[in-house]
Structure formats: structure tokens, C-alpha cells
Amino acid sequence: MGALLLLCGIGVAAVWLSVAMLSRGRFYKSLDPKSRPRRWVLIVLLVLLGVFVLWFPIWMMWPHSVIGRMLTGLFGLIFFLAYMTLTWFSGTVDSYVKRRGWRLR
């Protein structure tokens, strides 16, 4: 029970920290501009976390149900796309963000 509480606390802290950075609040402005994370990376990781939080309990309770299998496929696809984006295509995404005129950090 203690490990579950710890994991939930870490998850809540990660989401709070990500939202605080994405909203460009006081915490975001206190960071050095070169050490700020890229906004698109935070968004990709938050989407992956959201799909995981939806998928995992359903998969644990009903692993062979249709919805469980569909969510497993969705989680696998999102995980693969996030991995590919973060490892191989980060330079491409950075150049796209700059070309569109959006803030990179």
C-alpha cells in the first residue's frame, strides 16, 4: 500500500511540475532559460502518462477484454511514437516548432 501511495504521489508531482512549466508561471521563470525543457517534450510525456493511467487499471482488471486489448494497442502505439519522436525525430520537431514561430522552450 505504501508503494502505491508513493507512486501516486510521484505521478501527481510530475503532472503538477509539468503543468507549472507549461503555464509559464513563477516556477518556469525562475529556471535558467537554457535549462528549461522543451514544451513539446513535456506535452508528449503528459499524453503518454495520461494514456498509461487510463490503460493500466483496465489492463490489470480485464486483460483479455476487447477494451483492454484496444487500450493495450493504443498504449503501445503512443509509446512507440513517443519513443521515436524523442530519439530519432527531435531535431525535426525542433526545426518545425521554430519554423512555425512557436516557442521552443
N, CA, C and O atoms as a GROMACS GRO file, in nm:
protein
  420
    1MET      N    1   0.082  -0.119   0.000
    1MET     CA    2   0.000   0.000   0.000
    1MET      C    3   0.087   0.125   0.000
    1MET      O    4   0.053   0.225  -0.064
    2GLY      N    5   0.197   0.120   0.071
    2GLY     CA    6   0.287   0.235   0.078
    2GLY      C    7   0.352   0.264  -0.056
    2GLY      O    8   0.372   0.380  -0.092
    3ALA      N    9   0.386   0.158  -0.131
    3ALA     CA   10   0.447   0.178  -0.262
    3ALA      C   11   0.348   0.240  -0.360
    3ALA      O   12   0.386   0.324  -0.442
    4LEU      N   13   0.223   0.199  -0.352
    4LEU     CA   14   0.120   0.257  -0.438
    4LEU      C   15   0.099   0.405  -0.407
    4LEU      O   16   0.084   0.487  -0.498
    5LEU      N   17   0.098   0.438  -0.279
    5LEU     CA   18   0.084   0.577  -0.239
    5LEU      C   19   0.203   0.660  -0.286
    5LEU      O   20   0.187   0.774  -0.329
    6LEU      N   21   0.322   0.603  -0.279
    6LEU     CA   22   0.442   0.672  -0.326
    6LEU      C   23   0.436   0.696  -0.477
    6LEU      O   24   0.470   0.804  -0.524
    7LEU      N   25   0.393   0.595  -0.552
    7LEU     CA   26   0.382   0.610  -0.697
    7LEU      C   27   0.276   0.713  -0.735
    7LEU      O   28   0.296   0.791  -0.828
    8CYS      N   29   0.165   0.715  -0.664
    8CYS     CA   30   0.062   0.815  -0.690
    8CYS      C   31   0.114   0.955  -0.659
    8CYS      O   32   0.086   1.050  -0.732
    9GLY      N   33   0.189   0.968  -0.552
    9GLY     CA   34   0.247   1.097  -0.516
    9GLY      C   35   0.347   1.145  -0.620
    9GLY      O   36   0.350   1.263  -0.653
   10ILE      N   37   0.429   1.054  -0.670
   10ILE     CA   38   0.526   1.089  -0.774
   10ILE      C   39   0.453   1.130  -0.902
   10ILE      O   40   0.494   1.225  -0.968
   11GLY      N   41   0.346   1.059  -0.936
   11GLY     CA   42   0.268   1.093  -1.055
   11GLY      C   43   0.203   1.230  -1.043
   11GLY      O   44   0.207   1.309  -1.138
   12VAL      N   45   0.144   1.259  -0.928
   12VAL     CA   46   0.082   1.390  -0.907
   12VAL      C   47   0.188   1.500  -0.911
   12VAL      O   48   0.164   1.606  -0.969
   13ALA      N   49   0.303   1.476  -0.851
   13ALA     CA   50   0.410   1.576  -0.854
   13ALA      C   51   0.461   1.600  -0.995
   13ALA      O   52   0.488   1.714  -1.032
   14ALA      N   53   0.473   1.495  -1.074
   14ALA     CA   54   0.520   1.509  -1.213
   14ALA      C   55   0.421   1.589  -1.296
   14ALA      O   56   0.460   1.675  -1.375
   15VAL      N   57   0.292   1.561  -1.279
   15VAL     CA   58   0.190   1.635  -1.354
   15VAL      C   59   0.187   1.780  -1.309
   15VAL      O   60   0.179   1.870  -1.393
   16TRP      N   61   0.193   1.804  -1.180
   16TRP     CA   62   0.193   1.942  -1.129
   16TRP      C   63   0.313   2.019  -1.182
   16TRP      O   64   0.298   2.133  -1.224
   17LEU      N   65   0.430   1.957  -1.179
   17LEU     CA   66   0.551   2.023  -1.228
   17LEU      C   67   0.542   2.052  -1.377
   17LEU      O   68   0.583   2.159  -1.422
   18SER      N   69   0.491   1.958  -1.454
   18SER     CA   70   0.476   1.979  -1.598
   18SER      C   71   0.378   2.090  -1.629
   18SER      O   72   0.404   2.174  -1.716
   19VAL      N   73   0.266   2.092  -1.560
   19VAL     CA   74   0.167   2.197  -1.583
   19VAL      C   75   0.223   2.332  -1.539
   19VAL      O   76   0.196   2.433  -1.605
   20ALA      N   77   0.299   2.336  -1.431
   20ALA     CA   78   0.360   2.461  -1.387
   20ALA      C   79   0.459   2.514  -1.491
   20ALA      O   80   0.470   2.635  -1.510
   21MET      N   81   0.529   2.425  -1.558
   21MET     CA   82   0.622   2.468  -1.662
   21MET      C   83   0.548   2.508  -1.789
   21MET      O   84   0.586   2.607  -1.853
   22LEU      N   85   0.444   2.435  -1.826
   22LEU     CA   86   0.370   2.467  -1.948
   22LEU      C   87   0.292   2.597  -1.937
   22LEU      O   88   0.268   2.663  -2.037
   23SER      N   89   0.252   2.634  -1.816
   23SER     CA   90   0.175   2.757  -1.798
   23SER      C   91   0.264   2.880  -1.787
   23SER      O   92   0.215   2.992  -1.777
   24ARG      N   93   0.394   2.860  -1.788
   24ARG     CA   94   0.493   2.968  -1.782
   24ARG      C   95   0.472   3.058  -1.660
   24ARG      O   96   0.472   3.181  -1.671
   25GLY      N   97   0.453   2.997  -1.547
   25GLY     CA   98   0.430   3.070  -1.423
   25GLY      C   99   0.560   3.110  -1.355
   25GLY      O  100   0.665   3.120  -1.418
   26ARG      N  101   0.550   3.134  -1.226
   26ARG     CA  102   0.664   3.179  -1.146
   26ARG      C  103   0.776   3.074  -1.144
   26ARG      O  104   0.893   3.109  -1.151
   27PHE      N  105   0.738   2.947  -1.135
   27PHE     CA  106   0.840   2.842  -1.133
   27PHE      C  107   0.916   2.836  -1.264
   27PHE      O  108   1.038   2.820  -1.265
   28TYR      N  109   0.845   2.851  -1.376
   28TYR     CA  110   0.908   2.848  -1.508
   28TYR      C  111   1.006   2.963  -1.524
   28TYR      O  112   1.115   2.946  -1.578
   29LYS      N  113   0.966   3.081  -1.478
   29LYS     CA  114   1.052   3.199  -1.493
   29LYS      C  115   1.173   3.195  -1.400
   29LYS      O  116   1.272   3.263  -1.425
   30SER      N  117   1.165   3.115  -1.295
   30SER     CA  118   1.279   3.106  -1.204
   30SER      C  119   1.391   3.017  -1.259
   30SER      O  120   1.504   3.022  -1.211
   31LEU      N  121   1.358   2.936  -1.360
   31LEU     CA  122   1.459   2.848  -1.421
   31LEU      C  123   1.547   2.926  -1.518
   31LEU      O  124   1.503   3.024  -1.579
   32ASP      N  125   1.671   2.882  -1.531
   32ASP     CA  126   1.761   2.940  -1.630
   32ASP      C  127   1.705   2.911  -1.769
   32ASP      O  128   1.663   2.798  -1.795
   33PRO      N  129   1.702   3.011  -1.859
   33PRO     CA  130   1.641   2.988  -1.992
   33PRO      C  131   1.702   2.872  -2.069
   33PRO      O  132   1.631   2.807  -2.147
   34LYS      N  133   1.829   2.843  -2.051
   34LYS     CA  134   1.889   2.731  -2.125
   34LYS      C  135   1.858   2.596  -2.062
   34LYS      O  136   1.874   2.493  -2.128
   35SER      N  137   1.816   2.595  -1.937
   35SER     CA  138   1.786   2.467  -1.872
   35SER      C  139   1.637   2.434  -1.873
   35SER      O  140   1.597   2.330  -1.821
   36ARG      N  141   1.555   2.520  -1.931
   36ARG     CA  142   1.412   2.492  -1.941
   36ARG      C  143   1.388   2.379  -2.040
   36ARG      O  144   1.452   2.373  -2.145
   37PRO      N  145   1.296   2.288  -2.007
   37PRO     CA  146   1.269   2.177  -2.100
   37PRO      C  147   1.190   2.226  -2.221
   37PRO      O  148   1.121   2.328  -2.215
   38ARG      N  149   1.201   2.153  -2.328
   38ARG     CA  150   1.122   2.185  -2.446
   38ARG      C  151   0.975   2.156  -2.418
   38ARG      O  152   0.941   2.055  -2.358
   39ARG      N  153   0.890   2.246  -2.463
   39ARG     CA  154   0.747   2.235  -2.434
   39ARG      C  155   0.687   2.112  -2.500
   39ARG      O  156   0.603   2.044  -2.441
   40TRP      N  157   0.729   2.081  -2.622
   40TRP     CA  158   0.670   1.967  -2.692
   40TRP      C  159   0.708   1.836  -2.624
   40TRP      O  160   0.632   1.740  -2.630
   41VAL      N  161   0.824   1.832  -2.560
   41VAL     CA  162   0.864   1.710  -2.487
   41VAL      C  163   0.772   1.689  -2.366
   41VAL      O  164   0.728   1.577  -2.340
   42LEU      N  165   0.743   1.797  -2.295
   42LEU     CA  166   0.651   1.784  -2.181
   42LEU      C  167   0.512   1.741  -2.226
   42LEU      O  168   0.449   1.659  -2.160
   43ILE      N  169   0.466   1.793  -2.337
   43ILE     CA  170   0.334   1.756  -2.387
   43ILE      C  171   0.330   1.609  -2.427
   43ILE      O  172   0.234   1.538  -2.396
   44VAL      N  173   0.435   1.562  -2.495
   44VAL     CA  174   0.441   1.421  -2.534
   44VAL      C  175   0.441   1.331  -2.411
   44VAL      O  176   0.370   1.230  -2.407
   45LEU      N  177   0.519   1.366  -2.311
   45LEU     CA  178   0.525   1.284  -2.190
   45LEU      C  179   0.395   1.288  -2.110
   45LEU      O  180   0.356   1.187  -2.052
   46LEU      N  181   0.327   1.403  -2.108
   46LEU     CA  182   0.198   1.410  -2.039
   46LEU      C  183   0.092   1.326  -2.111
   46LEU      O  184   0.009   1.262  -2.045
   47VAL      N  185   0.092   1.326  -2.243
   47VAL     CA  186  -0.002   1.242  -2.318
   47VAL      C  187   0.026   1.095  -2.290
   47VAL      O  188  -0.066   1.016  -2.269
   48LEU      N  189   0.153   1.058  -2.289
   48LEU     CA  190   0.190   0.919  -2.260
   48LEU      C  191   0.148   0.880  -2.118
   48LEU      O  192   0.099   0.769  -2.098
   49LEU      N  193   0.166   0.969  -2.022
   49LEU     CA  194   0.123   0.941  -1.885
   49LEU      C  195  -0.028   0.928  -1.876
   49LEU      O  196  -0.079   0.840  -1.807
   50GLY      N  197  -0.101   1.014  -1.947
   50GLY     CA  198  -0.247   1.006  -1.946
   50GLY      C  199  -0.299   0.875  -2.003
   50GLY      O  200  -0.391   0.815  -1.948
   51VAL      N  201  -0.241   0.831  -2.114
   51VAL     CA  202  -0.282   0.704  -2.174
   51VAL      C  203  -0.246   0.588  -2.080
   51VAL      O  204  -0.323   0.493  -2.068
   52PHE      N  205  -0.131   0.596  -2.015
   52PHE     CA  206  -0.091   0.491  -1.921
   52PHE      C  207  -0.188   0.482  -1.803
   52PHE      O  208  -0.228   0.373  -1.763
   53VAL      N  209  -0.226   0.598  -1.748
   53VAL     CA  210  -0.317   0.600  -1.634
   53VAL      C  211  -0.454   0.544  -1.673
   53VAL      O  212  -0.520   0.480  -1.590
   54LEU      N  213  -0.496   0.565  -1.796
   54LEU     CA  214  -0.621   0.508  -1.844
   54LEU      C  215  -0.607   0.358  -1.872
   54LEU      O  216  -0.697   0.280  -1.839
   55TRP      N  217  -0.496   0.319  -1.931
   55TRP     CA  218  -0.476   0.180  -1.975
   55TRP      C  219  -0.449   0.083  -1.860
   55TRP      O  220  -0.510  -0.024  -1.855
   56PHE      N  221  -0.360   0.118  -1.770
   56PHE     CA  222  -0.308   0.022  -1.673
   56PHE      C  223  -0.415  -0.041  -1.583
   56PHE      O  224  -0.416  -0.163  -1.569
   57PRO      N  225  -0.504   0.038  -1.520
   57PRO     CA  226  -0.604  -0.029  -1.434
   57PRO      C  227  -0.698  -0.120  -1.513
   57PRO      O  228  -0.735  -0.227  -1.465
   58ILE      N  229  -0.736  -0.080  -1.631
   58ILE     CA  230  -0.824  -0.164  -1.712
   58ILE      C  231  -0.752  -0.291  -1.753
   58ILE      O  232  -0.810  -0.400  -1.752
   59TRP      N  233  -0.627  -0.278  -1.789
   59TRP     CA  234  -0.549  -0.395  -1.830
   59TRP      C  235  -0.527  -0.491  -1.713
   59TRP      O  236  -0.526  -0.612  -1.731
   60MET      N  237  -0.510  -0.436  -1.592
   60MET     CA  238  -0.490  -0.522  -1.475
   60MET      C  239  -0.618  -0.597  -1.438
   60MET      O  240  -0.612  -0.713  -1.396
   61MET      N  241  -0.733  -0.534  -1.453
   61MET     CA  242  -0.858  -0.598  -1.411
   61MET      C  243  -0.915  -0.689  -1.519
   61MET      O  244  -0.964  -0.798  -1.488
   62TRP      N  245  -0.911  -0.646  -1.645
   62TRP     CA  246  -0.970  -0.721  -1.755
   62TRP      C  247  -0.870  -0.732  -1.870
   62TRP      O  248  -0.889  -0.667  -1.973
   63PRO      N  249  -0.765  -0.811  -1.856
   63PRO     CA  250  -0.660  -0.814  -1.959
   63PRO      C  251  -0.704  -0.874  -2.092
   63PRO      O  252  -0.646  -0.842  -2.195
   64HIS      N  253  -0.805  -0.959  -2.092
   64HIS     CA  254  -0.846  -1.026  -2.216
   64HIS      C  255  -0.974  -0.969  -2.275
   64HIS      O  256  -1.029  -1.026  -2.370
   65SER      N  257  -1.022  -0.858  -2.220
   65SER     CA  258  -1.142  -0.797  -2.275
   65SER      C  259  -1.108  -0.719  -2.402
   65SER      O  260  -0.991  -0.690  -2.428
   66VAL      N  261  -1.209  -0.686  -2.478
   66VAL     CA  262  -1.188  -0.612  -2.602
   66VAL      C  263  -1.131  -0.473  -2.573
   66VAL      O  264  -1.037  -0.429  -2.639
   67ILE      N  265  -1.187  -0.404  -2.474
   67ILE     CA  266  -1.138  -0.271  -2.441
   67ILE      C  267  -0.996  -0.277  -2.386
   67ILE      O  268  -0.915  -0.188  -2.413
   68GLY      N  269  -0.966  -0.381  -2.309
   68GLY     CA  270  -0.830  -0.398  -2.258
   68GLY      C  271  -0.729  -0.417  -2.370
   68GLY      O  272  -0.620  -0.361  -2.368
   69ARG      N  273  -0.766  -0.497  -2.468
   69ARG     CA  274  -0.676  -0.520  -2.582
   69ARG      C  275  -0.663  -0.395  -2.669
   69ARG      O  276  -0.554  -0.366  -2.719
   70MET      N  277  -0.773  -0.322  -2.687
   70MET     CA  278  -0.767  -0.199  -2.766
   70MET      C  279  -0.680  -0.094  -2.697
   70MET      O  280  -0.600  -0.027  -2.762
   71LEU      N  281  -0.695  -0.080  -2.567
   71LEU     CA  282  -0.613   0.016  -2.494
   71LEU      C  283  -0.467  -0.028  -2.488
   71LEU      O  284  -0.378   0.056  -2.487
   72THR      N  285  -0.442  -0.158  -2.485
   72THR     CA  286  -0.304  -0.206  -2.491
   72THR      C  287  -0.241  -0.168  -2.625
   72THR      O  288  -0.127  -0.122  -2.629
   73GLY      N  289  -0.315  -0.186  -2.733
   73GLY     CA  290  -0.265  -0.145  -2.864
   73GLY      C  291  -0.243   0.005  -2.872
   73GLY      O  292  -0.143   0.050  -2.928
   74LEU      N  293  -0.337   0.084  -2.818
   74LEU     CA  294  -0.323   0.229  -2.818
   74LEU      C  295  -0.202   0.272  -2.736
   74LEU      O  296  -0.126   0.359  -2.778
   75PHE      N  297  -0.185   0.213  -2.617
   75PHE     CA  298  -0.070   0.247  -2.535
   75PHE      C  299   0.060   0.209  -2.605
   75PHE      O  300   0.156   0.286  -2.603
   76GLY      N  301   0.064   0.092  -2.667
   76GLY     CA  302   0.185   0.053  -2.740
   76GLY      C  303   0.216   0.147  -2.854
   76GLY      O  304   0.332   0.182  -2.876
   77LEU      N  305   0.113   0.189  -2.928
   77LEU     CA  306   0.133   0.282  -3.038
   77LEU      C  307   0.183   0.418  -2.989
   77LEU      O  308   0.277   0.473  -3.045
   78ILE      N  309   0.120   0.472  -2.885
   78ILE     CA  310   0.161   0.601  -2.830
   78ILE      C  311   0.302   0.592  -2.774
   78ILE      O  312   0.383   0.683  -2.792
   79PHE      N  313   0.333   0.482  -2.705
   79PHE     CA  314   0.467   0.464  -2.650
   79PHE      C  315   0.571   0.459  -2.762
   79PHE      O  316   0.676   0.521  -2.751
   80PHE      N  317   0.542   0.386  -2.868
   80PHE     CA  318   0.634   0.376  -2.981
   80PHE      C  319   0.653   0.512  -3.049
   80PHE      O  320   0.766   0.551  -3.080
   81LEU      N  321   0.543   0.584  -3.071
   81LEU     CA  322   0.553   0.715  -3.135
   81LEU      C  323   0.629   0.815  -3.047
   81LEU      O  324   0.707   0.895  -3.098
   82ALA      N  325   0.606   0.811  -2.916
   82ALA     CA  326   0.679   0.899  -2.825
   82ALA      C  327   0.828   0.865  -2.825
   82ALA      O  328   0.912   0.955  -2.827
   83TYR      N  329   0.859   0.738  -2.823
   83TYR     CA  330   1.000   0.695  -2.827
   83TYR      C  331   1.067   0.740  -2.956
   83TYR      O  332   1.178   0.794  -2.954
   84MET      N  333   1.001   0.719  -3.068
   84MET     CA  334   1.059   0.758  -3.196
   84MET      C  335   1.077   0.909  -3.204
   84MET      O  336   1.179   0.958  -3.254
   85THR      N  337   0.978   0.983  -3.157
   85THR     CA  338   0.986   1.129  -3.161
   85THR      C  339   1.100   1.180  -3.073
   85THR      O  340   1.174   1.269  -3.114
   86LEU      N  341   1.113   1.124  -2.954
   86LEU     CA  342   1.214   1.172  -2.861
   86LEU      C  343   1.355   1.130  -2.901
   86LEU      O  344   1.451   1.200  -2.868
   87THR      N  345   1.371   1.019  -2.969
   87THR     CA  346   1.506   0.972  -3.001
   87THR      C  347   1.550   1.009  -3.141
   87THR      O  348   1.659   1.062  -3.159
   88TRP      N  349   1.469   0.981  -3.240
   88TRP     CA  350   1.514   0.998  -3.378
   88TRP      C  351   1.470   1.130  -3.440
   88TRP      O  352   1.543   1.188  -3.520
   89PHE      N  353   1.352   1.179  -3.405
   89PHE     CA  354   1.297   1.295  -3.474
   89PHE      C  355   1.297   1.423  -3.392
   89PHE      O  356   1.225   1.516  -3.427
   90SER      N  357   1.375   1.430  -3.286
   90SER     CA  358   1.372   1.551  -3.203
   90SER      C  359   1.424   1.672  -3.279
   90SER      O  360   1.370   1.782  -3.262
   91GLY      N  361   1.525   1.656  -3.360
   91GLY     CA  362   1.575   1.768  -3.440
   91GLY      C  363   1.473   1.816  -3.541
   91GLY      O  364   1.460   1.936  -3.564
   92THR      N  365   1.400   1.723  -3.601
   92THR     CA  366   1.296   1.758  -3.697
   92THR      C  367   1.182   1.834  -3.628
   92THR      O  368   1.132   1.932  -3.682
   93VAL      N  369   1.142   1.787  -3.511
   93VAL     CA  370   1.035   1.855  -3.438
   93VAL      C  371   1.081   1.993  -3.393
   93VAL      O  372   1.004   2.089  -3.400
   94ASP      N  373   1.206   2.005  -3.348
   94ASP     CA  374   1.260   2.135  -3.309
   94ASP      C  375   1.257   2.234  -3.426
   94ASP      O  376   1.217   2.348  -3.410
   95SER      N  377   1.301   2.189  -3.542
   95SER     CA  378   1.302   2.279  -3.658
   95SER      C  379   1.159   2.315  -3.700
   95SER      O  380   1.135   2.428  -3.742
   96TYR      N  381   1.065   2.222  -3.689
   96TYR     CA  382   0.925   2.251  -3.721
   96TYR      C  383   0.868   2.355  -3.625
   96TYR      O  384   0.799   2.448  -3.668
   97VAL      N  385   0.897   2.340  -3.496
   97VAL     CA  386   0.848   2.435  -3.396
   97VAL      C  387   0.905   2.573  -3.422
   97VAL      O  388   0.833   2.672  -3.414
   98LYS      N  389   1.033   2.582  -3.452
   98LYS     CA  390   1.095   2.712  -3.481
   98LYS      C  391   1.038   2.773  -3.608
   98LYS      O  392   1.013   2.893  -3.613
   99ARG      N  393   1.018   2.692  -3.710
   99ARG     CA  394   0.965   2.742  -3.838
   99ARG      C  395   0.824   2.796  -3.822
   99ARG      O  396   0.787   2.893  -3.888
  100ARG      N  397   0.744   2.735  -3.735
  100ARG     CA  398   0.608   2.782  -3.712
  100ARG      C  399   0.604   2.908  -3.627
  100ARG      O  400   0.500   2.974  -3.618
  101GLY      N  401   0.715   2.943  -3.565
  101GLY     CA  402   0.720   3.063  -3.482
  101GLY      C  403   0.677   3.040  -3.338
  101GLY      O  404   0.655   3.135  -3.263
  102TRP      N  405   0.665   2.913  -3.298
  102TRP     CA  406   0.627   2.882  -3.161
  102TRP      C  407   0.751   2.886  -3.074
  102TRP      O  408   0.863   2.875  -3.123
  103ARG      N  409   0.731   2.901  -2.945
  103ARG     CA  410   0.842   2.899  -2.850
  103ARG      C  411   0.892   2.755  -2.835
  103ARG      O  412   0.813   2.662  -2.819
  104LEU      N  413   1.023   2.740  -2.841
  104LEU     CA  414   1.081   2.607  -2.824
  104LEU      C  415   1.087   2.570  -2.678
  104LEU      O  416   1.060   2.455  -2.641
  105ARG      N  417   1.120   2.664  -2.595
  105ARG     CA  418   1.133   2.640  -2.451
  105ARG      C  419   1.035   2.725  -2.375
  105ARG      O  420   1.030   2.718  -2.252
   0.00000   0.00000   0.00000
